[in-house]
Amino acid sequence: MDPLSILGIAAGVVQFIDFGSRLLSKTRTAYISISNQAREVVAISVIINDLEHFGEMLADGIGQLSPGILPSDLERDNLLRICKDCTIAKLEWASAIKELEDSGHYRRFSFQASTATPGDGGNSFVTALLNTRAIDVEKWRHMLEDLRARLTLTLLAVLWKQSSNSSLKLEKISSQQEALAQTLARLENNTQGLNQSVVKIANRDKPDPNPKRQSIIDSIWSSSWSQNSSNNREPPSGLSYCNAIIDSLTFTGLSHREEAIPPAHQKTCEWVFSEPRVSTNDGKYWSSFNKWILSSEKEIYWITGKIGSGKSTLMKFIISHQRTKQLLQQWSGSKPLVICSFYFWNPGNELQKAKNGLMRTLIQQFLRTIPSLAPKICPRRWALLSICGLEASSSMPDWAWAELIESFLLIVPHIGKLFNLAIFIDGLDEFDGNHQELVDIVQLLGKHAGSKICVSSRPWNIFRDAFVSNPSLRMEDLTAEDIEIFVRGQFNGTQAFRELDEADPTATEHLVRSITKKAKGVFLWVSVVARALCEGLSDGDKFSDLLAELERLPDEMSELYTSIWSGIKPKHLKNSSEFFQLRELAPTSALDALTWWLADNENALDEDINKIRNDPKKMDHITQEMRRRLSSRTRGLLEVTSDGTVDYVHRSVRDWQLNKLPEIRFAAPEFDVYLALLKAATVQISEKELWKTLQVDTAMKFWTKVCVCFHYASKVKGHPQQIGLLVECLDRLDHDCAEIWRSYNMRIGSIKGKLSLCRGLSKTTKEHDVQLSHWPTTQHTPAPNMLETSFLNLACQFSIVPYVKYKVSRNPKLVRDDPACLALLPCAVWGFAHFSWPDPESVIVRDSDPEKWKLRLELANFLVEKGALNSSKVGDSKYTAQIDKLYGDVHRKAAYYLEVSFQAEPEEAQYWKDLSDMLKKSQSELTRNGFWGKGKGKWLRTARKIF
């Protein structure tokens, strides 16, 4: 299908996604009608009519794209699926809007820009949705994000085709490309930013020296802004601006994988730059790497091989070798050369295994090489810095996929003209996503003149099909000599081997060759086996013992790992199990040695993190201790890497561990990974270095760490023997967080910048004549007459059932004792995100564990049993109002999920049904027993009416 026709249909889809994004926006962006007119007040009938028009537009697009009308085409097929999904979305929107119309309460909606504040009572469309529970706003955020991401990749493929087609110049569609890219960028910002605003967080912590900054950011990241809207000529401080943009692209773990890959052993891998050897059947063992670099062919070089064959080691060797740079410079000629690289790492954090991480790394490395192009490559961020100065760098939105693609599309036209580009991507099989999508991106990069792409992966079918006709090499066919060199290097480092070699060189030669033969080209196997045999040599094993051990060890990696696990000393087996569980279930890519040491330390809560950090000898001792413990407990399968983190020696160890996890856990069945992580995180949160300098993002950083602690606590199983430590950790967390906020005088919105305590829930004291709120109140933007948040409220919001039961069982009055605080029951029912603005929980991976719904229901049942519904005894209108509102909201939520059950997650829908049934039953019992006041039966009648 003609790419220009696809772009025409895509433009309509972009309009529809933009339409939904604006309706859901809490920033009160203007309503854009189908006629492209901006309106501030809109009748519901207008929204219905516009939605119908979009339905007709989508139907027309589906008609043009349907199979049978046109031959199959990748971009066409992708766009057809997107159009169909948009049609389903349109039908659900129509149902939700019809419900608003039928209610009789909503006729017109305000879309005025932004005097509104979070939580105000303005008649906005999204407020109506939230109040009526007519539609799940959170699910729509993800739906819009998914549609936007898929459409972006499709458009990238279309635009790339146009840029490489001599008959269709990119200039002909430059305006259309710019409009689509800008709209997609704004959509990314809307869908990811519904519950958070970086600048609002900054204003809550510290007065913004430039109160107009937010409006400037909103303008620059809007669809109407273009590169020509600002003067992007480089000012004298241009390099500083570029460095600020580079810093914004940096992410945790960016270089972790590269640093963790061991360097090639001396004299190995050199063969890659030599002329390929000829096999016995006159075929070459590999495609000449030198010729590929120097050729003008648009081909991708593929390095493949079995697990542990040394692909990553070779890639690191090639990328860092001076010979590679010389060859690439010779190929590039007089044009400047940009060399970029990325190492995918599946056990790592989200960005280490995602396309966003790949693109952020490539753009960052490009800007480091040619910083003068920063104004053209990142025009939005450059404009913000030009207007507001470097202090605005902390206010820039996070990088979204649409903006990354926008920036990369702005790089593409210059490739082969202003500069040449070489990209090395290691571990395509480590990518955590659609591998075909990744292959498409790589092939698009490789088809552009002036680019060289080299990738590595296991020989999976999807990669073989994509790259088999390209220049390539297979590691296990080429590494026999390297393995022999490596084995000799390992053995020569052992005194016992040198003695044996001097006494019987024939025996040592036989041993080395036997290892090389059995390795079958797998470097990792050799590394593990050589370590085991060196230990035997040091223990005085005879030559015959070494040969017997070599014969016993399996030649398959998974079997070898099992053999190593079976050989761990019984006294270390429990601790070994704990270590493997800790590495697998830790949510971050890899824990540093200090965090690992604290998690493994029974007396960690007695440690002073500041004293440890300020003592270099202590820090070095901890690192060395962890090296020894990991060596003895895991026999080298886990190690302290060069960057100080604890990680798998190879990804295949993780694959093996996943298969053996039940057996590994059986060795330490009572160990709770999340309790160990909570213990370490609790100690580390009071580190003074984190808080000594207040920045505009201090509150977000603080709440990030708090949320991580509560996330760990919510995962603790709650066995009786663990509850004491859980309570001790959380009580210390409460105390230390209060100290942090008090000591550093962090501002909390409108509460005069002071921090204090919630009555009865903390033993931390302040001057007796000052009445202050407790630090958890800062989870949302304060407002007049706002209810405070207690630490126990937070525990309920995160469903930390054992802790809440422990506290309430010892003091039942906590259920409804303080009318100035949020009631515990609504906190348990709705969860943390419902009460937070901006939503700090969004900074950690949202928990999709179905068990969370069971925990919420269990906690709600417990609180009801303890009298949370008996509001007549409180005598306070605020508490009564909270409970009354909860009844109506829960029944409406249950009714909504009953209606859309075919689309809802089963566990979530069941949760709201069970909760509604429980509340109705409890209310009936309270009414029958005389605990429910006059007029309260209205909620029972409301529930019956709804259902």
N, C-alpha and C positions, 0 to 999 in steps of 0.2 A: 504494500500500500504506500502511496505517496507520502513521504514524511511530513510535507506541509499540510496534508489533509489530517494526519494524525494530530498535528499541533493544533489545528482548528478545533477538533473534538476535545482535545485535552484542555483547551482554554475554557470550554464550558464546564468541564469537571472541576477545574481550579475555582471557577466562580461558585460552584455549588459548595465546595469545601470551605471557601471563604465565607459564604453565607452562613453555614453552620458554625464556623469559628466565631463570627461576630455575635451571633445570638448567644453563644456560651460565654462570651468574654465578660469578665467582672471589671474590666477597666473602662467600661462604658464607651466603647468605640462607636462611632456613628453607624447607623443602619444604612446599608447601601442597597437600594431597591434593584429590581431586575433591569430597570431603565438607567441604572448607574447614577441615580440621584441620592445624595446624602440626606438623611432625615434624622431629626432628634427625637420626635414623638411619632409613634407608628401605631395604627389601629391593627388589631389582630386579624381583621379581614385582609389587610394588605399582605401580611406575612403568609396567610393561607394561599392567596392568589400567586404570590411570588414562588412559593413552594411548588404549586401546581405547574407553573411555567418551567421550573427546573425539571420537574418530572417529564414534561414533554420534550425538553432538550435532551435529557438522558435517553429517553426512548428513541429519539431520532438517531443519537449516536450509536446506540445498540443496533439499530437497524442497518446503519452503514457498515458496522464492524462484524456483523454476524457471519458465521461460517456458511459457505455455500455462495455467498455474494462475492467474496474476495478470496484469493489463495491464502494459505496459512503464512503468517508473518509473526515473528516473536513480539515486536512492539505492538502490533495490532491485537494479538491475543491477550497480552498483558492489559492493554487499555480496555478491551472488552470486559475482562473480569472486574476491572476497577469500576466501570460504568454500571455493571450489574450490582455490585456491592453498594454503590451510591444509590441505586434505585431502592434496594432493601432499606437503606438508611432513610431515604425520603419517606417511605411508607410508615416507618416507626415515628418519624418526626410528625407526620400528619396526624397520627393517632394521639400523640401527646398534646399537640396544639388543639385538637378537637376537644380533648378533655378539659383544657383550660377554658375554652369557649363555653362548653356546656356547664361549667361550674357557675357561670354568671358573674364571677368576681373580677374577671380580667377582660377589658375591652381595648385598652390602649397601654403602650409601654414606652418608658423613657429610655432613650439611648444617648442622653447628653453626656459630653465628656466632662470630665472627671472631677466634680466636686464631691462625688460620692466617696465614702470610706467603707472599708470592709464591715459588713454586718449592718449597714444602714437600712432603713426601711423603704428605700426608693422603689418605685414601681418598675423595676427592671425585669426583663424577660427571664434571665437566669434565676432571679430571686423567686419568681412565680414557680419555676420548675422545682426549685429546692423546697419551697413551702408546700407544694401540693404532692411532691414525690411523683410527678407525672412521668418522669424519665430519670434514669440514672446518669447524672452528669459525669461522674467519674468514668463510666464505661464509654461514654461518648467522647471523652478526651482521648482515650486510647484508640477508638475507632477512627477518629479524624487523623490522629498521628499515623496510624497504619496506612490509611488511604493516601495521605500526603507523601509518606516515604516511598510507597510503591509507584506513585505517579512521578515522583522526582527521578527515580532510576530510569523509568521509561522515557522521560523527556531527555535525560542525559544521553541515552542511546540514540535517540532521534537526532538531537543536536550534533552529536559526534559524527553521525553519518553525513549530515549536511556539511560539516566543516571539512570532511575528507572527500566530498564529491565535487569534482571540478565543474560540473554543470549547475550546481546549486551553491552559490556562494553564501557563506555565513552572514555576510552583510545584509542580504535580502531579508533576513528574518531577525535582525539584531534587536529591533524594537519589540517584536513579539517575544523573543527569548528573554529580554530584560524584564518585561512585564510579568512573565510567568515566574522567573526566578525570584523577583521581588515579592510577589504574592505568596509563593511557597515559603519564602523566608519568614514572612509575617505569620503565616499559618503555623509554622513550627514554633514561633514564639508564643502564639496564642494557646496552642494545644498543650505546650509544656508549662505555660505560665499561669494557668488558671488560679492556682492557690499560692502563688509566691511572687514577690516583687523584691528584687535585690535592693533597690533603692529604698523601699519602705522599711526594710530591715535596717539599712544604714541609718535612716532617719530616727528609728527607734533607739538605736544605740548612741548616736552621736549627731549633733546638729550638722546638717549638710551646709558647707560654706557657700554652695551655689544652689539655692532653692529651685532654680529653673532647670536643673540637670535632668530631672525625670521627664519633663516635657520634651527636652531635646532628644533623649534616648527614644521616647515613644515615636517622635517624628522620624528619626533616622532609621528605625527598624520597622517603619510603616511601609505599605505598598506604594504610596505616592512618592516616596523618596527615590531619587536616582543618583547615580554617580556625578551627574552634572549639577546636582543641587548644592554642592559645596566645593570650595576651593581645595583640591587635594594635592596642591603643589607642596613639596617637602620643605618645611620650615627649618630653621637652624637646629631645632631639637628633634629633627626627623628620626635620627637613629634611636633616640630614647623612645619615641612613639613606636617604632618597629619592635624594639625590645619588649615593650609593654604588650604588644600583640603576640609576640613569640611566647611570652610568659603565660598569656591566656590560653595558648594552645597546649602548654605543658600539662601533663597529668601524672598522677602517682603511678609508678611502675613503668614509665615510658622506656627507660633503659634497663629495667631489671632483667629481662630475658637475655638481652645481649651480654650484659655483664656476667650473667650466671653460666653462659656457655663457656666451657673451658677452652683455652687457646689450643690450637693445633700443636701436637708434640713436635719438638725440633726435628726438622728434615722431613716431616710428613706433609702431604697435600701439595708439595711443589710440582708434582706431575701435571696438575691442572693447566699449567702454563706451557707445557711441552707438547710436542707433536704426538697425537694419539697413537698408541701402539696398535699393531695389526694382529688380529686373532688368527687362529689356524685356518679358518675358512675364508681368509682374505678380507674379512670385514673389520672395521675399526671399533675398538672398545668404547670409544666415546666421540662425540662431535667436538671438533677443535674449539676450545673456548676463545683462543686468540683470534681465529678467523671470524668467529661470530661477532666479536666486538668490533672488528675492523670493517665488517661487511656493511653494505647499505641496505640489506634485506630487512623487512619489517617482521622479524621473527622473535619469538620468546624463547629464551634458553631455559630448559627444564632440568633441574637436578632432582633425581628421585632415588629411592632405595628403601630397604626394609627398616623396621624399627631399630633404632640404635646404630644404624650403619654410619653415622657421622655427617649427615646432611647439614645440620646446623653448624657444626664445627667447620665444615668446608665453606659454607656461606660466610661465616664470620671471617675466615681466613681470606677469602676472595675480596670481601668488602674492605678489609683493613690493609690489604697488601698494596705496596707501592706500584707493583707491576700492573695491577688493575687500573689504577689511576693513570699510569703512563699510556696504556693502550686506549683507554677512553678519551684521553686528551688528544691522542693521535687521530682517533675517529672524529672527534668534535672539530678538529682543525682550529680555525681562528675564532670560532664562536665560544663564548663562556660555557663552562660545563657545570651542571648541577647534579650531584650524586645524592640520592635519597635511599634510605633502607628502613625496613620494618620487620620485626620478629613477632609473629603471632605466638601466643602462649595460652593454651586452653585452660590450664589450672589457675591462670592469673585472674586479675580483676576484669570488670566488664569491658573496659577500653583496650585491654591487652589482647582480647580475642574478638573484637568487633570491627566493623567497617569504619565506624566513627574514629576509633583509635588509629587505624591505618591512615585515614585522610588527615587527621590532625597532625600526625607525625610527618607525613610527606610535606604538608604546607609549612610546618614549622621549619623543617630542614631547608626547604626552598628559600624561605625568607632569611635564614641565617646566611645563605650563600649570596643571594641578590636582594639585600634589604631595600634597595632603591625602588623596587616594584611594589613595596607594601601598600602605597596609596591606591594602586590600581587593583591589587589582588584582594585587599581587605578594605574596601572603600567606606563601609559603614563605621568600622572601628576607628579608621583613620579620621573620619569626619568628627566623631565624638571627641577624640583626643585633641584635634585641632581647635575645637570650639571650647572645650572644658578644661583642657590641660591634662597632665599626667595623673592628677589625683582622681580623674574619672575612670582610670583603668580598673579599679576595684568594683565599679558600678556596671561594667559591661555585662550583658547577658551571657550565659554559657553558650558554648558553640553547639549549634544544632546541625543536623544532617543537611538541611536545606541550605544553610549558610556555608557549610563546608563545600557542598557541591557548587554553589554560586562562586566561591573563591577559586575552586579548581577549574571551573569553566572559564574564568578570567585568566588563568594561567595558560590554558591549552592553546589559544591563538598565537602565543609567543614562542611555543616549542618549535625548534627548527628554524626560527627566524632570529630572535634575539639571543637564544641560548639553546643548547641541547641538554636532554634530560636522561639520566640513567637511574633506574629504580630496581632495588633488590628486595624481594619479599620472601621471607623464610617461613615455612610451616603453614602452607595453605590448609592442610588437614587439621590444623589447630584452630581454625576459624570456627566460632560458635554461631552458626547461622546457616543460611541457604548457600551451599557451596556453589551451586550453579550461578547464583547472583554474584559471588566473588569471582568466579571464572569469567563472567561477562565483563566485570570491571577491569580485570587484568587484560583481557583480550582487547578491550577498547583502548587501554593505555598503549598496548603494543602495536596497534595499527597506525599510530600517528608518526609521520616523518619527523626525524630528529629525536626519537626516543629509543632507549634500549631497556628491555625488561628481562630480569632473571628471577625465576621463582624456584622454590623447592617444596616437595611434598612427598608423602608416601604414594605408592603406585595404585591409588584407588581408581576405580573405573572412570569416575567423573573427570579426574585429572588426566588419565591416560587418553581418554577420548578427545580431550581438549588440546593436549600438547604432544601427542605421540608423533606427529609429523614435523615437529619442530626440532632444532638442535637440542641434544640432551646427553646426559650421562647417568649411569646406574652405579651407585656407590659400591655395592658389594662385589662388582666385577673388577674393581680397581684398587682395593685397599689392602690386599694381602701383604705387600711390602711395607706399607705404613703400619699395619698391625704388628708385624715382626719388629719393626723399629720401636714401636710403643712398648711392646712386651719387654724387650731388652732394657729399655729405659726405666721401666717400673722395677724390674728385678735388680738392676744394677744399683738401685738405691737401697737395697737390702744387703747388709754385711754377710748374712748367711749364704746368699746366692753368689756373691763374689768369691767366697771361700770355696763353694762347690764348683764354681766355674774354673777356678785355678787348679783344683784337684782333679776334676773330671770334665773337661770342656765338651766331650762327646755327649755326656748325659745332659748338660744344660742346653746344648744345641737341639737335642732330641725333644726336650721339654718345650722349648720355645716353638719349634716347628709343629709339635702336637697341638699346642694351644692355637696357633695360627690356622691350622687346618680345621680344627673343630669350630672355630669362630665363624666361618663361612661369611666373612666380610663384615661382621657386626662388631663395631668398636665397643659398644656399651657392654656386650657380653664379655669381651676381653678385659675391660676395666674392672668389672665386678669379680671375675674369676682371678685375675692377677692379684687383686687385693686379698682374696681368700688364700691363695697359694703363698703369698708373701707372709701372711700370718703363720701358715704352717712351717715355712722355712725358719721364721724367727722362733717358733716353738720347738725346733729341733727335729722336724719330720724328716724321715729318710727319703731318698730319691724315689723308691718304690711307693712310699706313702703318697708322695705328690702325684705320681702317675695314677694311683688308685683314686685319689680325690678328683683329679681331672676327669677320669672316666666316669665317676659317679655323678658329677655335676651335669645337669641337663643342658642341651644345646639350644633349647627354646627359651626365650627370655622369661615368659610367664612361669614356666616350670623352674627356671633358675631362681626367680624371686621366691617361689614357694619353698624351695630347698633352703634358701637363706633364712626365711622366716622360721622354718622348722629347726634350724640350727642355733637359734638364739638361746642363750642360757636361761634356764627356768627362772632364776632369780630376777632376770631382767624382762621377762615376758609381759608382765602386767604393765610396766612402764612403757615397753615397746608398743603395746596395744594403745595406750593413752596417747603416745606421740603420733601414731598413724591416724587415730581418730581426730586428734587436734588439727592435723594438717588438712584432712579431708573436709571437715565441717566448718573450719574457720571461714567466714564469709568474704574476707579480703584475699587478695592474691597470695600473699605470703606474710607471715608474722616476722618481725625482726627478732633477733636473738634475745633482747631484753624482755619483750612481751612474752616470748616463749618461756623464758626463765621464770617470770612472775606466775604464769599460768601453771607451771609445774611445781611451784614452790608452795608447800603447805602453809607456810607462815608469811605469805606475801602481804597480807593486810598489816603486818607489823613493819613493813619496809617503808622508808621515806624516799620517794622517787627523786626528790630534789637533791638529796645527799648522794644518791647513786649517780645521777647525771653529772654532778659536779666533781666526781672522783674518777679520773681516767683509768687509774689502776683497777678500780672496782669494775668499771665497764669492760675493760680488757679481760679481767678474770671471768666475768659472766660469759663473754663470747667464747673463751677457751673452754670453759666448763661445758657449755652447750655442745661444742664440737666433740668433746670426749663422750658425753652422754649419748649423743646421736650416733656416734660410731659404734659404741657398745650395744645400744638398744635396737638400732635398725640396721647394723652392719653396712652402713654406707648408702642405704636406699633413701634416707633423708640426710641433708647436709646443710651446713651454714655456708651460703654462697659468698661470692666475693663482695657483694654489696651489703652483707650483714644480715640477710634474711634467711629463714629456714625454708627449704623447698625440696621437692623431689629431685633426685639425681637425673631423672629423665621422665618425660610424660608417660612412658609405658609403665612406670611404677604405679602411677595413679590408676591406669587402666586395670592393672593387676589387683590393686587394692580394692577397687569397686567390686570386683568379682569375689574377693576373699573377705569382704567387710564383715559378714556374720561371724566368720571364724575369728577374725581379728578382735571384734567386739567381745566375743565370748571370753577372751583372756582377761578382760577388765569390764565386766558387765555393769558395775555400779558407777563407772566413771561418767561424769556429765561434762561434755565438752563446753557447753554454754556457761556452766557455773565457773569453770576454769577461766574462760574468756572474760566473764563478768568480773572476776576477782582481779585480773590483770588490768582491765579497763578502768575499774574503780580506783586503783592505786595511781594510774597514770593521769587521770583527769585533773589532779591537783598540781601537775607540773607547772611551775612558775614561768618557765620559758614560753609556754603557750599563751600566757595572758599578760606578759609584762608590757606589751605595746598594744594599745587599743587601735583597732582598724575599723573601717566601715563594715567589714564582714565578721566582726568579732561575735556578734550574737548568733549568726548562722553557724560559725565554727563551734561555739559553745553548745548550741542545741544539736549539732551533728553528733558530738561526742556523748551528750546526754541520751539522744535517741539510740545510739549504738549500745550503750549500757542497758537501757530498758529493753531493747530488742533481745539482747542476750538473756536478760532476766526472764522475759516472757517465754523463752524456750526451755528454761530449766524444768526438769521433769517433776520435781517436788517430792522426791522420796523422803520419808521421815528423817533419815540421817543427813539430808542435805539442807533442810529448811533452816537450821541454825545458821549455816554459812550464808545462805541466800539473804536472810534477814540482816545479818551483820554487814554484808556488802551493800545492801540498799540503804541501810541507816547511815553508813559512812558516806555513801554517795550524796544523800540529802545534806549531811553536815558539810561536806567539802564543797558542794555546789553553792550553798549559802555563803560560805567563806569567800569563794571566788567572786561572787557578785558584790559582796559587801566590800572586800578588800580593794577591788578595782573600780568601785563606784560606777558600774555600768548602768547606763540609763535604760529605763523601761517605760517608754512612751510617755503618757501624761501623769505618771505617778511621781513627779518631781525628782526623777533620777535617783531615788533612794530604794534600797533593798531591805526587806524585813521578813518577818515570820508569820506564818498562819497560826493562829491561837491553838495551842494544845497538840500540835503535830510535830514540833521540832524542839529539841532542847538547846539549840543554838540561841544565844542571847545577844541583845543589842542594848543600847542605852534605854533604861526603863521608861523614860518619858517620851519615847518616840513610838507611835503606833504605825507599823508598816505591814505590807503584805509579804507573803513568802515568795521565794524566787520562782516557783513553777508558774506563778501568775503571768510571767513574761512569755508563756507559750503563745499568746495571741496579743494583738494590738490592744492596749487598754482603752476603755471608753468610760464615760461617766456612769456611775451606779453599776459598774460591772461586778459580777461575782468573781471572787478570787479562786485561785486554783491551789489546792494543797498537794503535798507529795503523794498522799494516798489517792487523790484524784488521778494523778499520772499513772500510778500503779494499776488503777482500775481501767484507765484508757488503754493500757498495753496488756490487759488481761493477765496480770501476774497473780494468778489465783492463789498459790500457796502463801505469798506474802500478805495479800489482803485478808485471807482467812485467819492467818496468824494474828494480825493486828486487831481485826474486828472481834475475833473470839475472845481476846483479852480485854477489849474495851468496846462493848456493843454500842455505846453511845456515838461512836465514830460514824455509824451509818447515817445519822441525821442530826448531829450535835451542833454544827456550826452553820446557821442560816446565811452567813456571809460568803460561804464557799459553794462551789458547785456540788450538787448532790452526787453521791457515789454511783447510784443506779444509772442515770443517763450516761455517765462516763464509761461504765462497763458496757452499756448497750451500743453506743455509737463509735467508740474507739478514739484514738489520738487525733487523727486527721480532721475529724469533725469539729474539734475545738481550737484548732491552731490556725493562726493567720499572721504572717505567711506560714505555709505548712513546712515546718522543719523536717518532718518525717520523710519528705520527698528526697532528702539528701542521702538516704540509705535505700537499699533495694527494698521495694515494697514486698511484703510477705504474702505469697500466694498459697501458703500452706492451708489446705482445707480444715486442718485441726483448729485453726484460730476461731472458727465459728462455734465449734464445740466448747472451747474455752470461754468465749464470751457468754454463751448460754449457761454454762456451769456457774460462772461468776454472778450473772444476773439472778439465777435461782437462789444462790446462797444469800445474796443481799435481800431478796424478797423474804426469804425465810427469817432473816434477822430484823425484819420490820421496815424495810425501805419504803413500802407502799403506805404505811400507816401514817399519812401526813397529818391526820387530825390531831395527833399528839404533839406536833411540833409547835403549832400556833404561830407559824410564820408564813406570810403570803408568798415569799420568794420560793421557799421550798415547795409549797403546794403548787405554785404555778409551774415549776419544773416538772413535777410528777404528772400533773394534768396534761401538760403539753406532750410528755413522753407517751402517754396512752394514745392520743390521737395520731401522733407521728408513726408509732410502731404499727398500728392497725392499717394506716394508709400504705405504709411500706409493704406490709404483708400482702395487701390487696393488689398492689402494683406487681409484685413478683408472681402472684398467682396468675395475673393476666398475661405476663410475658415469660412464663416459665419455660417455654421452648427455647428462649435465648439466654436465660439466666444460668449462672453456675448452680448446679443442683444443691451444693452444700449451703450456698448463700441464701437461696430461696427457701430451703428447709429451715434455716436459722430464723428467718423473719416469721415464718408460719408458726414454728414452735414457740417463739418468744411471744407472739400475739396470743396464742392459745394459753400460755402460762399466765400472762397478765390478766386475761379475761377470767380465768379460773380463780386466780388469787383475789381479784376484785370482787367476784361473786361471794367468795368465802368471807372477805372483810365486811361486805354489806350484810351478809347473813348474821355475822357475829357482832354487828353494831359498831365496827371501827371505821365505816365509810360514811362521811357526813352527808347531809341533805344536798341534793343537787348533783352529787358526784356520779350518780348513776347515768348521767348524760353520756359519759364516755362509753359505757356498755351499750347504750342505744346507738351511739355513733359507730361503734365497731359492727353491730348487727346490720346497720344501714349500709356500711361500706361493703360488707361481705354478702 
